[in-house]
Amino acid sequence: MLKRRIIPCLDVIKRRVTKGVKFKDNIDLGDPVEMAYRYYEGGADELVVYDITASAERRPIDIEMVRSVAEAVRIPFAVGGGVASLSDMERVLNAGAEKISVNSLAVKNPAIITEGAKAFGRQCIVLGMDPIATADLLKFPSGYEITTHGFRERSELDAVEWAKRAVDLGVGEIVVNSVDADGTRSGFELEITGRIAQAVSVPVVASGGAGSAEHLRDAFVIAHADAAIVAGILHTGLTTIPELKKRLHELNVPVRIVNL
């Protein structure tokens, strides 16, 4: 049986890890390279590093930071934010990342997914999506609309339809980050995560709202996510990766056990 992955997320602003609630009221938490190394040593399966203001500020990603993270860890990691072209993707991969996460760029220019998949392999191209619940079911049959630029702009795209289209274009993995649950520690948005997992043939990663091992279990068992992103509860020391994996093992969820 495939092991479920736990992926710490480092949201970075000006080379500092930050965390907020629903993309607001962010606080400074530390150096991204030091934190990446700590989670690598602690048994993380993968990492994701988001330069969360790069797209909104229309600037390139901090490539030196990516290179420093690559030198510090020996596990796969994805990078998102500030990737605006095929050459940007190449720079990120050459700096040591295994995957590129595209979100706002893919909505604006869907062809970049196909171009990236053809150039580097679809396993390198991750679609990040920030869906928000909506009552307009006529326009958005799934009940969720895709937002972009850190929840600052609406796309008028239905979340499930966008996920399916992105897979057809060449995406190899999808991260479903719930705007409504982000930073709340009240549990993942199982509804839309599960709908997307059922609709596509690529791995789906649950993101936004992790507060306990039980929340991760629900993402894996109920929503059929292949992996889960965890941030605040790790960053603030409420739990550790070994503790989460130990509890998940007790809950009969297949995970890679950490022996430290």
Backbone as CSV, one residue per row, in Angstrom:
resi,resn,N_x,N_y,N_z,CA_x,CA_y,CA_z,C_x,C_y,C_z
1,MET,0.838,-1.199,0.000,0.000,0.000,0.000,0.872,1.248,0.000
2,LEU,0.497,2.233,-0.811,1.284,3.454,-0.895,1.261,4.209,0.428
3,LYS,2.417,4.684,0.837,2.514,5.472,2.059,1.955,6.864,1.817
4,ARG,1.249,7.385,2.795,0.767,8.758,2.717,1.892,9.697,3.156
5,ARG,1.988,10.837,2.466,3.097,11.758,2.691,2.677,12.938,3.570
6,ILE,3.598,13.352,4.440,3.426,14.564,5.232,4.432,15.588,4.728
7,ILE,3.912,16.762,4.353,4.731,17.761,3.680,4.672,19.088,4.435
8,PRO,5.705,19.438,5.183,5.737,20.774,5.792,5.788,21.853,4.716
9,CYS,5.069,22.942,4.977,5.006,24.053,4.035,5.668,25.283,4.645
10,LEU,6.558,25.888,3.881,7.218,27.110,4.307,6.729,28.253,3.430
11,ASP,5.858,29.089,3.978,5.411,30.299,3.290,6.426,31.398,3.608
12,VAL,7.018,31.951,2.567,8.149,32.865,2.757,7.843,34.264,2.236
13,ILE,8.175,35.249,3.062,8.143,36.661,2.658,9.493,37.268,3.027
14,LYS,10.206,37.770,2.042,11.509,38.407,2.263,12.450,37.506,3.054
15,ARG,12.526,36.245,2.598,13.419,35.235,3.189,13.126,34.942,4.654
16,ARG,11.878,35.108,5.062,11.461,34.728,6.405,10.184,33.910,6.286
17,VAL,10.128,32.810,7.045,8.920,31.992,7.061,7.853,32.739,7.856
18,THR,6.637,32.705,7.321,5.538,33.423,7.950,4.303,32.537,7.969
19,LYS,3.374,32.834,8.831,2.114,32.081,8.857,1.010,32.997,9.318
20,GLY,-0.136,32.879,8.647,-1.300,33.667,9.009,-2.532,32.789,9.058
21,VAL,-3.676,33.441,9.094,-4.965,32.754,9.049,-5.736,33.309,7.863
22,LYS,-6.105,32.406,6.952,-6.799,32.803,5.730,-6.029,33.891,4.987
23,PHE,-4.698,33.713,4.946,-3.798,34.588,4.206,-3.686,35.996,4.815
24,LYS,-4.038,36.144,6.100,-3.977,37.454,6.741,-3.239,37.348,8.080
25,ASP,-2.831,38.532,8.606,-2.225,38.637,9.939,-1.023,37.711,10.106
26,ASN,-0.142,37.735,9.131,1.027,36.862,9.170,2.025,37.295,10.233
27,ILE,2.655,36.289,10.857,3.697,36.550,11.845,4.991,35.886,11.398
28,ASP,6.105,36.449,11.806,7.428,35.931,11.445,7.758,34.702,12.291
29,LEU,8.248,33.634,11.625,8.532,32.388,12.331,9.972,31.902,12.208
30,GLY,10.757,32.448,11.276,12.141,32.015,11.221,12.732,31.944,9.839
31,ASP,13.946,31.410,9.791,14.707,31.299,8.544,14.267,30.060,7.767
32,PRO,13.940,30.193,6.479,13.422,29.055,5.717,14.426,27.919,5.547
33,VAL,15.700,28.245,5.402,16.697,27.195,5.210,16.878,26.398,6.495
34,GLU,16.956,27.084,7.619,17.090,26.392,8.902,15.871,25.520,9.185
35,MET,14.689,26.039,8.887,13.475,25.263,9.135,13.367,24.087,8.181
36,ALA,13.753,24.278,6.929,13.739,23.171,5.967,14.642,22.044,6.445
37,TYR,15.826,22.390,6.924,16.753,21.368,7.414,16.182,20.648,8.633
38,ARG,15.556,21.401,9.525,14.995,20.790,10.730,13.896,19.785,10.380
39,TYR,13.048,20.141,9.423,11.985,19.211,9.048,12.530,18.015,8.275
40,TYR,13.533,18.233,7.472,14.203,17.122,6.783,14.784,16.143,7.801
41,GLU,15.486,16.674,8.789,16.060,15.829,9.837,14.970,15.152,10.664
42,GLY,13.817,15.794,10.754,12.734,15.257,11.571,11.862,14.238,10.874
43,GLY,12.131,13.943,9.601,11.398,12.877,8.931,10.343,13.308,7.943
44,ALA,10.383,14.564,7.492,9.431,14.997,6.459,9.627,14.175,5.192
45,ASP,8.529,13.880,4.518,8.609,13.123,3.269,8.997,14.024,2.103
46,GLU,8.494,15.228,2.127,8.809,16.243,1.127,8.677,17.599,1.801
47,LEU,9.000,18.641,1.063,8.796,20.009,1.520,8.166,20.810,0.390
48,VAL,7.528,21.911,0.760,7.100,22.872,-0.246,7.458,24.258,0.258
49,VAL,8.011,25.061,-0.646,8.431,26.418,-0.313,7.684,27.376,-1.232
50,TYR,6.883,28.249,-0.627,6.118,29.229,-1.397,6.641,30.633,-1.120
51,ASP,7.052,31.310,-2.169,7.356,32.739,-2.074,6.013,33.441,-2.254
52,ILE,5.296,33.672,-1.170,3.860,33.928,-1.265,3.479,35.317,-1.772
53,THR,4.433,36.238,-1.816,4.091,37.564,-2.346,4.683,37.809,-3.734
54,ALA,5.427,36.854,-4.250,6.105,37.067,-5.534,5.122,37.322,-6.673
55,SER,4.073,36.498,-6.760,3.116,36.673,-7.852,2.364,37.990,-7.729
56,ALA,1.909,38.303,-6.510,1.173,39.550,-6.314,2.042,40.763,-6.604
57,GLU,3.345,40.655,-6.296,4.276,41.764,-6.525,4.874,41.741,-7.924
58,ARG,4.477,40.729,-8.708,4.962,40.581,-10.086,6.487,40.581,-10.149
59,ARG,7.123,39.782,-9.304,8.582,39.696,-9.295,8.992,38.228,-9.353
60,PRO,10.242,37.940,-9.752,10.704,36.548,-9.819,10.941,35.960,-8.438
61,ILE,10.934,34.658,-8.371,11.196,33.975,-7.116,12.647,34.189,-6.684
62,ASP,12.880,34.085,-5.397,14.218,34.229,-4.823,15.004,32.942,-5.105
63,ILE,15.733,32.908,-6.206,16.399,31.681,-6.639,17.535,31.287,-5.714
64,GLU,18.178,32.246,-5.056,19.242,31.918,-4.118,18.689,31.193,-2.900
65,MET,17.492,31.552,-2.484,16.853,30.835,-1.384,16.579,29.394,-1.783
66,VAL,16.093,29.200,-3.004,15.838,27.843,-3.490,17.120,27.026,-3.480
67,ARG,18.192,27.617,-3.943,19.473,26.922,-3.985,19.949,26.567,-2.565
68,SER,19.748,27.451,-1.623,20.162,27.201,-0.245,19.359,26.075,0.388
69,VAL,18.059,26.016,0.099,17.235,24.921,0.608,17.703,23.598,0.018
70,ALA,17.991,23.589,-1.280,18.450,22.368,-1.944,19.751,21.850,-1.337
71,GLU,20.611,22.745,-0.930,21.873,22.347,-0.313,21.673,21.804,1.095
72,ALA,20.548,22.187,1.736,20.331,21.816,3.142,19.590,20.503,3.319
73,VAL,18.824,20.056,2.297,17.979,18.879,2.477,18.274,17.818,1.428
74,ARG,17.829,16.601,1.713,17.995,15.481,0.790,16.664,14.774,0.560
75,ILE,15.617,15.567,0.489,14.292,15.059,0.162,13.712,15.941,-0.939
76,PRO,12.727,15.445,-1.685,12.139,16.275,-2.743,11.469,17.513,-2.164
77,PHE,11.540,18.613,-2.899,10.765,19.782,-2.494,10.255,20.512,-3.717
78,ALA,9.091,21.136,-3.525,8.443,21.923,-4.573,8.592,23.392,-4.244
79,VAL,8.577,24.198,-5.290,8.722,25.638,-5.138,7.605,26.328,-5.908
80,GLY,7.003,27.342,-5.298,5.958,28.096,-5.961,6.065,29.576,-5.665
81,GLY,5.466,30.364,-6.541,5.480,31.815,-6.389,6.538,32.448,-7.259
82,GLY,6.154,33.400,-8.068,7.127,34.114,-8.890,7.649,33.343,-10.075
83,VAL,6.997,32.233,-10.437,7.385,31.475,-11.626,6.499,31.957,-12.771
84,ALA,7.087,32.664,-13.712,6.296,33.326,-14.748,6.537,32.811,-16.156
85,SER,7.466,31.859,-16.320,7.802,31.406,-17.670,8.487,30.056,-17.609
86,LEU,8.679,29.458,-18.792,9.394,28.192,-18.888,10.829,28.355,-18.403
87,SER,11.451,29.473,-18.707,12.827,29.699,-18.251,12.892,29.819,-16.745
88,ASP,11.856,30.380,-16.106,11.807,30.433,-14.643,11.739,29.023,-14.067
89,MET,10.929,28.171,-14.688,10.842,26.778,-14.243,12.209,26.109,-14.311
90,GLU,12.901,26.319,-15.410,14.218,25.718,-15.588,15.192,26.204,-14.519
91,ARG,15.147,27.490,-14.192,16.021,28.046,-13.169,15.750,27.411,-11.814
92,VAL,14.473,27.219,-11.498,14.105,26.613,-10.221,14.587,25.169,-10.140
93,LEU,14.390,24.400,-11.204,14.832,23.009,-11.213,16.354,22.915,-11.179
94,ASN,17.027,23.783,-11.914,18.489,23.787,-11.900,19.050,24.194,-10.543
95,ALA,18.257,24.941,-9.773,18.689,25.342,-8.429,18.523,24.225,-7.418
96,GLY,17.846,23.125,-7.812,17.772,21.961,-6.933,16.394,21.497,-6.543
97,ALA,15.348,22.228,-6.908,13.987,21.783,-6.606,13.602,20.622,-7.521
98,GLU,12.698,19.761,-7.043,12.206,18.646,-7.863,10.901,18.980,-8.565
99,LYS,10.148,19.941,-8.019,8.837,20.251,-8.563,8.637,21.762,-8.593
100,ILE,7.811,22.212,-9.547,7.412,23.608,-9.629,5.913,23.681,-9.439
101,SER,5.474,24.523,-8.528,4.052,24.726,-8.305,3.603,25.972,-9.044
102,VAL,2.604,25.811,-9.897,2.038,26.948,-10.615,0.594,27.131,-10.177
103,ASN,0.220,28.374,-9.970,-1.120,28.682,-9.493,-1.697,29.821,-10.329
104,SER,-1.364,31.038,-9.950,-1.860,32.204,-10.692,-1.414,32.175,-12.146
105,LEU,-0.155,31.761,-12.364,0.375,31.702,-13.730,-0.436,30.756,-14.595
106,ALA,-0.797,29.601,-14.045,-1.525,28.604,-14.825,-2.923,29.089,-15.188
107,VAL,-3.546,29.828,-14.278,-4.875,30.376,-14.581,-4.775,31.393,-15.718
108,LYS,-3.763,32.225,-15.645,-3.580,33.264,-16.666,-3.128,32.680,-17.994
109,ASN,-2.253,31.668,-17.932,-1.669,31.091,-19.145,-1.631,29.567,-19.019
110,PRO,-2.761,28.891,-19.227,-2.812,27.436,-19.055,-1.794,26.678,-19.898
111,ALA,-1.382,27.242,-21.018,-0.425,26.552,-21.887,0.901,26.310,-21.204
112,ILE,1.213,27.075,-20.144,2.488,26.891,-19.452,2.563,25.513,-18.817
113,ILE,1.410,24.939,-18.476,1.386,23.590,-17.908,1.902,22.587,-18.938
114,THR,1.357,22.652,-20.131,1.766,21.731,-21.191,3.227,21.943,-21.570
115,GLU,3.626,23.192,-21.673,5.022,23.496,-22.008,5.968,22.943,-20.946
116,GLY,5.624,23.135,-19.675,6.472,22.636,-18.598,6.525,21.125,-18.554
117,ALA,5.364,20.477,-18.752,5.320,19.018,-18.734,6.135,18.421,-19.867
118,LYS,6.056,19.031,-21.049,6.828,18.534,-22.187,8.329,18.741,-21.983
119,ALA,8.696,19.852,-21.385,10.110,20.170,-21.220,10.764,19.399,-20.077
120,PHE,10.029,19.191,-18.974,10.654,18.645,-17.771,9.990,17.372,-17.249
121,GLY,8.859,16.972,-17.834,8.115,15.816,-17.339,6.979,16.275,-16.445
122,ARG,5.820,15.646,-16.591,4.658,16.095,-15.834,4.836,15.904,-14.337
123,GLN,5.747,14.990,-13.924,5.964,14.792,-12.494,6.542,16.038,-11.827
124,CYS,7.088,16.954,-12.625,7.672,18.189,-12.094,6.658,19.310,-11.950
125,ILE,5.479,19.171,-12.555,4.534,20.274,-12.611,3.379,20.027,-11.637
126,VAL,3.298,20.887,-10.633,2.258,20.804,-9.609,1.299,21.979,-9.788
127,LEU,0.014,21.695,-9.772,-0.978,22.764,-9.796,-1.367,23.104,-8.373
128,GLY,-1.085,24.330,-7.959,-1.592,24.820,-6.692,-2.905,25.529,-6.944
129,MET,-3.897,25.236,-6.143,-5.175,25.925,-6.314,-5.704,26.388,-4.958
130,ASP,-6.292,27.591,-4.970,-6.847,28.196,-3.763,-8.355,28.370,-3.948
131,PRO,-9.146,27.324,-3.701,-10.592,27.433,-3.896,-11.281,28.080,-2.695
132,ILE,-12.342,28.802,-2.981,-13.154,29.402,-1.927,-14.606,29.025,-2.168
133,ALA,-15.316,28.733,-1.081,-16.708,28.321,-1.208,-17.568,29.461,-1.750
134,THR,-18.545,29.080,-2.571,-19.470,30.055,-3.136,-20.868,29.454,-3.197
135,ALA,-21.872,30.316,-3.067,-23.254,29.849,-3.136,-23.790,29.827,-4.565
136,ASP,-23.009,30.327,-5.497,-23.437,30.400,-6.895,-23.186,29.066,-7.596
137,LEU,-24.079,28.113,-7.381,-23.896,26.770,-7.943,-24.177,26.722,-9.434
138,LEU,-24.898,27.686,-9.937,-25.147,27.727,-11.377,-23.854,28.021,-12.124
139,LYS,-23.086,28.948,-11.604,-21.829,29.328,-12.242,-20.691,28.408,-11.839
140,PHE,-20.755,27.906,-10.591,-19.687,27.052,-10.060,-20.324,25.775,-9.505
141,PRO,-20.522,24.768,-10.348,-21.252,23.553,-9.943,-20.648,22.829,-8.738
142,SER,-19.342,22.932,-8.549,-18.712,22.251,-7.414,-18.956,22.983,-6.106
143,GLY,-19.401,24.248,-6.197,-19.578,25.064,-4.999,-18.327,25.799,-4.585
144,TYR,-17.293,25.751,-5.448,-16.019,26.395,-5.118,-15.460,27.105,-6.341
145,GLU,-14.994,28.328,-6.128,-14.356,29.110,-7.177,-12.862,29.210,-6.908
146,ILE,-12.059,29.155,-7.957,-10.607,29.315,-7.835,-10.261,30.791,-7.662
147,THR,-9.403,31.082,-6.674,-8.872,32.429,-6.506,-7.389,32.424,-6.877
148,THR,-6.831,33.600,-7.131,-5.424,33.706,-7.513,-4.757,34.856,-6.769
149,HIS,-3.435,34.951,-6.966,-2.634,36.015,-6.357,-2.872,36.106,-4.847
150,GLY,-2.728,34.925,-4.186,-2.877,34.894,-2.739,-4.262,35.285,-2.276
151,PHE,-5.294,34.797,-2.985,-6.692,35.035,-2.642,-7.129,36.473,-2.924
152,ARG,-6.281,37.211,-3.619,-6.613,38.615,-3.881,-7.530,38.797,-5.082
153,GLU,-7.551,37.796,-5.984,-8.342,37.947,-7.210,-9.181,36.694,-7.454
154,ARG,-10.354,36.901,-8.043,-11.238,35.795,-8.418,-10.972,35.398,-9.865
155,SER,-11.142,34.118,-10.171,-10.818,33.626,-11.515,-12.034,33.317,-12.375
156,GLU,-13.202,33.130,-11.722,-14.415,32.675,-12.398,-14.259,31.267,-12.960
157,LEU,-13.374,30.477,-12.347,-13.186,29.074,-12.714,-13.751,28.175,-11.624
158,ASP,-14.507,27.167,-12.025,-14.973,26.158,-11.083,-13.802,25.259,-10.680
159,ALA,-13.696,24.957,-9.398,-12.526,24.244,-8.892,-12.354,22.856,-9.516
160,VAL,-13.405,22.070,-9.573,-13.283,20.712,-10.105,-13.002,20.740,-11.603
161,GLU,-13.688,21.595,-12.322,-13.466,21.677,-13.760,-12.049,22.143,-14.076
162,TRP,-11.526,23.070,-13.287,-10.164,23.537,-13.488,-9.166,22.418,-13.203
163,ALA,-9.399,21.642,-12.158,-8.513,20.525,-11.839,-8.465,19.521,-12.984
164,LYS,-9.618,19.167,-13.517,-9.680,18.208,-14.617,-8.985,18.741,-15.864
165,ARG,-9.208,20.003,-16.154,-8.570,20.598,-17.325,-7.054,20.632,-17.157
166,ALA,-6.595,20.964,-15.951,-5.155,21.051,-15.706,-4.481,19.694,-15.888
167,VAL,-5.139,18.630,-15.464,-4.583,17.289,-15.658,-4.504,16.969,-17.146
168,ASP,-5.524,17.326,-17.886,-5.494,17.118,-19.340,-4.341,17.892,-19.985
169,LEU,-4.018,19.034,-19.421,-2.935,19.864,-19.956,-1.552,19.324,-19.592
170,GLY,-1.469,18.486,-18.529,-0.180,17.899,-18.199,0.276,17.971,-16.758
171,VAL,-0.572,18.483,-15.862,-0.207,18.558,-14.448,-0.025,17.159,-13.867
172,GLY,1.005,16.999,-13.016,1.274,15.698,-12.425,0.828,15.550,-10.992
173,GLU,0.412,16.644,-10.354,-0.029,16.620,-8.962,-0.832,17.894,-8.703
174,ILE,-1.794,17.812,-7.783,-2.626,18.973,-7.465,-2.629,19.194,-5.956
175,VAL,-2.355,20.425,-5.553,-2.464,20.821,-4.148,-3.733,21.643,-3.986
176,VAL,-4.637,21.165,-3.144,-5.900,21.860,-2.889,-5.778,22.603,-1.570
177,ASN,-5.552,23.902,-1.648,-5.377,24.711,-0.440,-6.649,25.500,-0.177
178,SER,-7.378,25.124,0.841,-8.634,25.784,1.146,-8.403,27.166,1.743
179,VAL,-8.905,28.183,1.060,-8.831,29.543,1.583,-9.621,29.644,2.880
180,ASP,-10.761,28.984,2.939,-11.633,29.082,4.112,-11.022,28.419,5.349
181,ALA,-10.206,27.381,5.145,-9.641,26.652,6.282,-8.214,27.056,6.615
182,ASP,-7.555,27.808,5.726,-6.139,28.117,5.888,-5.820,28.707,7.255
183,GLY,-4.913,28.046,7.973,-4.429,28.557,9.253,-5.374,28.411,10.427
184,THR,-6.555,27.806,10.206,-7.552,27.740,11.278,-7.320,26.579,12.238
185,ARG,-6.590,25.554,11.791,-6.344,24.334,12.570,-7.635,23.623,12.935
186,SER,-8.661,23.811,12.106,-9.961,23.190,12.356,-10.220,21.994,11.451
187,GLY,-9.208,21.601,10.684,-9.352,20.467,9.784,-9.360,20.883,8.331
188,PHE,-8.982,19.971,7.463,-8.943,20.238,6.032,-10.353,20.386,5.465
189,GLU,-10.445,21.041,4.329,-11.708,21.145,3.603,-11.892,19.838,2.840
190,LEU,-12.570,18.884,3.470,-12.668,17.531,2.927,-13.566,17.470,1.698
191,GLU,-14.573,18.328,1.646,-15.538,18.268,0.554,-14.876,18.490,-0.797
192,ILE,-14.232,19.637,-0.971,-13.652,19.939,-2.284,-12.408,19.096,-2.539
193,THR,-11.650,18.785,-1.494,-10.483,17.919,-1.682,-10.915,16.550,-2.188
194,GLY,-11.970,16.008,-1.590,-12.471,14.707,-2.009,-13.049,14.718,-3.413
195,ARG,-13.744,15.786,-3.745,-14.316,15.869,-5.096,-13.220,15.902,-6.154
196,ILE,-12.175,16.647,-5.883,-11.088,16.725,-6.852,-10.347,15.397,-6.920
197,ALA,-10.098,14.763,-5.774,-9.409,13.473,-5.762,-10.174,12.429,-6.573
198,GLN,-11.491,12.474,-6.517,-12.310,11.518,-7.271,-12.350,11.852,-8.760
199,ALA,-12.123,13.128,-9.092,-12.288,13.577,-10.474,-11.036,13.447,-11.315
200,VAL,-9.856,13.312,-10.684,-8.606,13.314,-11.437,-7.816,12.037,-11.195
201,SER,-6.841,11.807,-12.062,-6.044,10.578,-11.997,-4.645,10.799,-11.429
202,VAL,-4.360,12.010,-10.970,-3.034,12.312,-10.423,-3.134,12.466,-8.916
203,PRO,-2.000,12.396,-8.194,-2.049,12.580,-6.744,-2.606,13.940,-6.347
204,VAL,-3.377,13.936,-5.263,-3.965,15.163,-4.724,-3.446,15.375,-3.308
205,VAL,-3.050,16.602,-3.021,-2.493,16.966,-1.721,-3.462,17.897,-1.006
206,ALA,-3.848,17.541,0.215,-4.721,18.389,1.023,-3.887,19.469,1.699
207,SER,-4.412,20.691,1.724,-3.677,21.797,2.333,-4.645,22.794,2.955
208,GLY,-4.258,23.325,4.117,-5.061,24.344,4.768,-5.944,23.784,5.865
209,GLY,-5.596,24.059,7.125,-6.468,23.677,8.227,-5.975,22.571,9.135
210,ALA,-4.763,22.045,8.912,-4.271,20.934,9.737,-4.123,21.362,11.189
211,GLY,-4.747,20.595,12.095,-4.631,20.896,13.507,-4.281,19.690,14.358
212,SER,-4.343,18.492,13.765,-4.078,17.274,14.524,-3.838,16.115,13.569
213,ALA,-3.346,15.011,14.119,-3.157,13.803,13.314,-4.488,13.287,12.801
214,GLU,-5.543,13.487,13.589,-6.863,13.044,13.162,-7.328,13.809,11.931
215,HIS,-6.964,15.071,11.852,-7.307,15.846,10.646,-6.603,15.274,9.415
216,LEU,-5.345,14.869,9.586,-4.625,14.257,8.478,-5.262,12.930,8.104
217,ARG,-5.624,12.136,9.121,-6.304,10.858,8.859,-7.549,11.076,8.026
218,ASP,-8.338,12.097,8.366,-9.560,12.366,7.615,-9.253,12.745,6.160
219,ALA,-8.196,13.521,5.973,-7.815,13.901,4.604,-7.441,12.672,3.793
220,PHE,-6.739,11.736,4.410,-6.310,10.530,3.710,-7.444,9.537,3.504
221,VAL,-8.257,9.329,4.530,-9.266,8.273,4.500,-10.580,8.745,3.891
222,ILE,-11.024,9.941,4.266,-12.323,10.433,3.793,-12.198,11.128,2.439
223,ALA,-11.193,12.010,2.316,-11.036,12.772,1.069,-10.121,12.080,0.066
224,HIS,-9.487,10.977,0.465,-8.624,10.194,-0.420,-7.427,10.992,-0.938
225,ALA,-6.924,11.912,-0.119,-5.714,12.643,-0.482,-4.509,11.716,-0.398
226,ASP,-3.540,11.961,-1.250,-2.313,11.162,-1.250,-1.277,11.726,-0.302
227,ALA,-1.411,13.014,0.029,-0.468,13.678,0.919,-1.187,14.826,1.608
228,ALA,-0.563,15.342,2.660,-1.151,16.473,3.380,-0.055,17.464,3.727
229,ILE,-0.371,18.728,3.522,0.552,19.802,3.886,0.243,20.267,5.296
230,VAL,1.309,20.444,6.077,1.186,20.872,7.466,2.102,22.067,7.673
231,ALA,1.625,23.047,8.409,2.448,24.246,8.612,2.411,24.701,10.071
232,GLY,1.366,25.425,10.454,1.332,26.107,11.739,1.586,25.240,12.952
233,ILE,1.007,24.041,12.989,1.181,23.208,14.181,2.607,22.693,14.320
234,LEU,3.334,22.635,13.201,4.753,22.291,13.273,5.584,23.522,13.613
235,HIS,5.307,24.631,12.936,6.115,25.836,13.113,6.089,26.346,14.556
236,THR,4.940,26.195,15.204,4.799,26.721,16.570,5.098,25.690,17.643
237,GLY,5.499,24.487,17.230,5.908,23.480,18.198,4.785,22.713,18.870
238,LEU,3.571,22.809,18.354,2.465,22.082,18.960,2.600,20.573,18.765
239,THR,3.271,20.179,17.711,3.538,18.766,17.473,4.783,18.661,16.602
240,THR,5.190,17.435,16.324,6.343,17.182,15.464,5.952,16.161,14.410
241,ILE,6.770,16.035,13.397,6.493,15.037,12.359,6.508,13.619,12.932
242,PRO,7.510,13.232,13.750,7.460,11.887,14.341,6.196,11.644,15.163
243,GLU,5.738,12.652,15.908,4.522,12.480,16.704,3.308,12.284,15.802
244,LEU,3.234,13.063,14.729,2.124,12.906,13.796,2.133,11.527,13.155
245,LYS,3.304,11.075,12.753,3.386,9.782,12.075,3.105,8.625,13.033
246,LYS,3.540,8.772,14.264,3.251,7.738,15.265,1.749,7.600,15.466
247,ARG,1.074,8.735,15.589,-0.377,8.701,15.790,-1.092,8.178,14.544
248,LEU,-0.647,8.574,13.363,-1.268,8.074,12.139,-1.099,6.562,12.010
249,HIS,0.065,6.070,12.400,0.293,4.627,12.388,-0.694,3.930,13.323
250,GLU,-0.933,4.539,14.493,-1.918,3.977,15.436,-3.328,4.004,14.853
251,LEU,-3.572,4.970,13.976,-4.883,5.089,13.335,-4.974,4.275,12.040
252,ASN,-3.976,3.409,11.817,-3.945,2.504,10.665,-3.805,3.227,9.321
253,VAL,-3.133,4.372,9.347,-2.819,5.078,8.111,-1.390,4.738,7.722
254,PRO,-1.156,4.253,6.505,0.198,3.884,6.102,1.096,5.099,5.898
255,VAL,2.100,5.232,6.725,3.067,6.334,6.628,4.469,5.769,6.783
256,ARG,5.438,6.539,6.311,6.845,6.145,6.492,7.248,6.490,7.912
257,ILE,7.510,5.448,8.707,7.830,5.633,10.109,9.193,6.287,10.271
258,VAL,9.269,7.239,11.195,10.494,7.974,11.455,11.222,7.336,12.627
259,ASN,12.461,6.946,12.407,13.312,6.407,13.484,14.425,7.389,13.768
260,LEU,14.269,8.184,14.797,15.265,9.200,15.125,16.089,8.769,16.329
